[in-house]
Amino acid sequence: MNINASLFIQWIPFIVLVFVTMKFIWPPIIKALDERADKIKAGLTAADQAKSQLADANKKIDEQLAQTRNDSTKLLSDAEKRGAAIVDEAKKRAEEEGAKIIAAAKAEAEQQSVRAREALREQVAALAVKGAEQILQREVNAGVHAELLNRLKTEL
């Protein structure tokens, strides 16, 4: 056999093997590699989307935290103002009550003073009558001299 013929005969199974490989084996391998590349690309796209969603979520969380801090600061400020207003209102009411109590005490003291003056006038009038009685050495009729006694009370 000749080398050329043997080489030609060897080329025939090789070409058949290449043809069978390209027709039946190579397409499923290419298809599997393409599917894998698509899955990897989809995974990378999903990872990028997840990263952007995570960044957006973190941004929203930071905004909400800032808003919550502002709201809580405002609420604390309002509560402090309301507390101060309540304390001021309580002080004002206490001062008003104190003023009412003082006014009532002054009025009571004035009434007691008036009563004491009246009692003192009556005692002075009685003493004056007794003194006059002793001076005149006779008994003075209080019913007859009531007008005189009343004038004496008002003068005292």
One Martini backbone bead per residue (centre of mass of N, CA, C, O) as a GRO file, in nm:
protein
  156
    1MET     BB    1   0.099   0.036   0.017
    2ASN     BB    2   0.041   0.351  -0.001
    3ILE     BB    3   0.081   0.647   0.153
    4ASN     BB    4  -0.144   0.800   0.010
    5ALA     BB    5  -0.366   0.593   0.049
    6SER     BB    6  -0.349   0.576   0.354
    7LEU     BB    7  -0.402   0.877   0.399
    8PHE     BB    8  -0.675   0.882   0.258
    9ILE     BB    9  -0.812   0.669   0.438
   10GLN     BB   10  -0.770   0.834   0.707
   11TRP     BB   11  -0.938   1.080   0.616
   12ILE     BB   12  -1.219   0.964   0.611
   13PRO     BB   13  -1.272   0.916   0.923
   14PHE     BB   14  -1.204   1.202   1.000
   15ILE     BB   15  -1.427   1.344   0.844
   16VAL     BB   16  -1.657   1.185   0.972
   17LEU     BB   17  -1.590   1.270   1.262
   18VAL     BB   18  -1.618   1.572   1.214
   19PHE     BB   19  -1.908   1.565   1.107
   20VAL     BB   20  -2.040   1.431   1.356
   21THR     BB   21  -1.941   1.634   1.560
   22MET     BB   22  -2.072   1.888   1.419
   23LYS     BB   23  -2.369   1.765   1.414
   24PHE     BB   24  -2.400   1.618   1.728
   25ILE     BB   25  -2.192   1.741   1.950
   26TRP     BB   26  -2.136   2.046   1.923
   27PRO     BB   27  -2.423   2.183   1.966
   28PRO     BB   28  -2.474   2.102   2.267
   29ILE     BB   29  -2.221   2.241   2.373
   30ILE     BB   30  -2.285   2.524   2.273
   31LYS     BB   31  -2.557   2.541   2.412
   32ALA     BB   32  -2.449   2.506   2.704
   33LEU     BB   33  -2.256   2.749   2.693
   34ASP     BB   34  -2.472   2.962   2.630
   35GLU     BB   35  -2.647   2.911   2.877
   36ARG     BB   36  -2.428   2.971   3.080
   37ALA     BB   37  -2.374   3.260   2.986
   38ASP     BB   38  -2.663   3.359   3.037
   39LYS     BB   39  -2.669   3.296   3.339
   40ILE     BB   40  -2.432   3.476   3.414
   41LYS     BB   41  -2.550   3.735   3.301
   42ALA     BB   42  -2.808   3.728   3.475
   43GLY     BB   43  -2.660   3.725   3.746
   44LEU     BB   44  -2.511   3.995   3.708
   45THR     BB   45  -2.764   4.164   3.667
   46ALA     BB   46  -2.894   4.093   3.938
   47ALA     BB   47  -2.661   4.201   4.110
   48ASP     BB   48  -2.679   4.492   4.011
   49GLN     BB   49  -2.972   4.534   4.096
   50ALA     BB   50  -2.928   4.468   4.394
   51LYS     BB   51  -2.729   4.695   4.445
   52SER     BB   52  -2.920   4.927   4.367
   53GLN     BB   53  -3.143   4.850   4.567
   54LEU     BB   54  -2.966   4.873   4.817
   55ALA     BB   55  -2.896   5.168   4.779
   56ASP     BB   56  -3.188   5.269   4.782
   57ALA     BB   57  -3.262   5.154   5.059
   58ASN     BB   58  -3.044   5.305   5.218
   59LYS     BB   59  -3.142   5.584   5.139
   60LYS     BB   60  -3.428   5.557   5.257
   61ILE     BB   61  -3.338   5.494   5.544
   62ASP     BB   62  -3.185   5.756   5.590
   63GLU     BB   63  -3.430   5.940   5.543
   64GLN     BB   64  -3.608   5.817   5.765
   65LEU     BB   65  -3.415   5.870   5.996
   66ALA     BB   66  -3.408   6.173   5.963
   67GLN     BB   67  -3.711   6.214   5.994
   68THR     BB   68  -3.733   6.082   6.274
   69ARG     BB   69  -3.542   6.273   6.415
   70ASN     BB   70  -3.700   6.528   6.355
   71ASP     BB   71  -3.963   6.438   6.486
   72SER     BB   72  -3.847   6.380   6.769
   73THR     BB   73  -3.739   6.661   6.816
   74LYS     BB   74  -4.008   6.802   6.787
   75LEU     BB   75  -4.156   6.648   7.009
   76LEU     BB   76  -3.966   6.731   7.236
   77SER     BB   77  -4.005   7.032   7.203
   78ASP     BB   78  -4.310   7.031   7.245
   79ALA     BB   79  -4.301   6.899   7.524
   80GLU     BB   80  -4.133   7.117   7.659
   81LYS     BB   81  -4.328   7.348   7.601
   82ARG     BB   82  -4.572   7.220   7.741
   83GLY     BB   83  -4.440   7.192   8.015
   84ALA     BB   84  -4.384   7.493   8.055
   85ALA     BB   85  -4.679   7.579   8.026
   86ILE     BB   86  -4.784   7.415   8.264
   87VAL     BB   87  -4.606   7.543   8.476
   88ASP     BB   88  -4.699   7.834   8.427
   89GLU     BB   89  -4.997   7.778   8.479
   90ALA     BB   90  -4.960   7.675   8.767
   91LYS     BB   91  -4.832   7.932   8.875
   92LYS     BB   92  -5.065   8.117   8.808
   93ARG     BB   93  -5.278   7.969   8.973
   94ALA     BB   94  -5.125   7.991   9.240
   95GLU     BB   95  -5.117   8.298   9.246
   96GLU     BB   96  -5.422   8.336   9.238
   97GLU     BB   97  -5.481   8.175   9.491
   98GLY     BB   98  -5.303   8.344   9.673
   99ALA     BB   99  -5.454   8.608   9.622
  100LYS     BB  100  -5.725   8.506   9.726
  101ILE     BB  101  -5.632   8.432  10.008
  102ILE     BB  102  -5.526   8.710  10.081
  103ALA     BB  103  -5.790   8.861  10.034
  104ALA     BB  104  -5.953   8.696  10.236
  105ALA     BB  105  -5.774   8.762  10.478
  106LYS     BB  106  -5.808   9.068  10.462
  107ALA     BB  107  -6.112   9.068  10.488
  108GLU     BB  108  -6.120   8.923  10.757
  109ALA     BB  109  -5.944   9.128  10.907
  110GLU     BB  110  -6.131   9.368  10.855
  111GLN     BB  111  -6.376   9.250  10.995
  112GLN     BB  112  -6.241   9.210  11.268
  113SER     BB  113  -6.168   9.505  11.302
  114VAL     BB  114  -6.455   9.612  11.295
  115ARG     BB  115  -6.559   9.441  11.529
  116ALA     BB  116  -6.354   9.546  11.735
  117ARG     BB  117  -6.439   9.841  11.717
  118GLU     BB  118  -6.729   9.800  11.798
  119ALA     BB  119  -6.667   9.669  12.067
  120LEU     BB  120  -6.499   9.905  12.172
  121ARG     BB  121  -6.720  10.119  12.155
  122GLU     BB  122  -6.912   9.979  12.344
  123GLN     BB  123  -6.718   9.978  12.584
  124VAL     BB  124  -6.670  10.279  12.595
  125ALA     BB  125  -6.965  10.354  12.631
  126ALA     BB  126  -7.003  10.195  12.888
  127LEU     BB  127  -6.780  10.343  13.042
  128ALA     BB  128  -6.902  10.625  13.009
  129VAL     BB  129  -7.161  10.560  13.151
  130LYS     BB  130  -7.033  10.473  13.416
  131GLY     BB  131  -6.884  10.732  13.463
  132ALA     BB  132  -7.130  10.915  13.459
  133GLU     BB  133  -7.276  10.766  13.686
  134GLN     BB  134  -7.063  10.824  13.896
  135ILE     BB  135  -7.068  11.124  13.871
  136LEU     BB  136  -7.387  11.153  13.914
  137GLN     BB  137  -7.498  10.935  14.105
  138ARG     BB  138  -7.656  10.788  13.877
  139GLU     BB  139  -7.881  10.649  13.673
  140VAL     BB  140  -7.878  10.566  13.339
  141ASN     BB  141  -8.091  10.569  13.071
  142ALA     BB  142  -8.053  10.392  12.782
  143GLY     BB  143  -8.321  10.440  12.625
  144VAL     BB  144  -8.322  10.756  12.637
  145HIS     BB  145  -7.994  10.777  12.552
  146ALA     BB  146  -7.936  10.642  12.266
  147GLU     BB  147  -7.854  10.877  12.084
  148LEU     BB  148  -7.613  10.964  12.246
  149LEU     BB  149  -7.465  10.695  12.224
  150ASN     BB  150  -7.443  10.681  11.915
  151ARG     BB  151  -7.275  10.938  11.882
  152LEU     BB  152  -7.043  10.837  12.057
  153LYS     BB  153  -6.968  10.598  11.876
  154THR     BB  154  -6.901  10.761  11.617
  155GLU     BB  155  -6.675  10.934  11.746
  156LEU     BB  156  -6.503  10.675  11.830
   0.00000   0.00000   0.00000
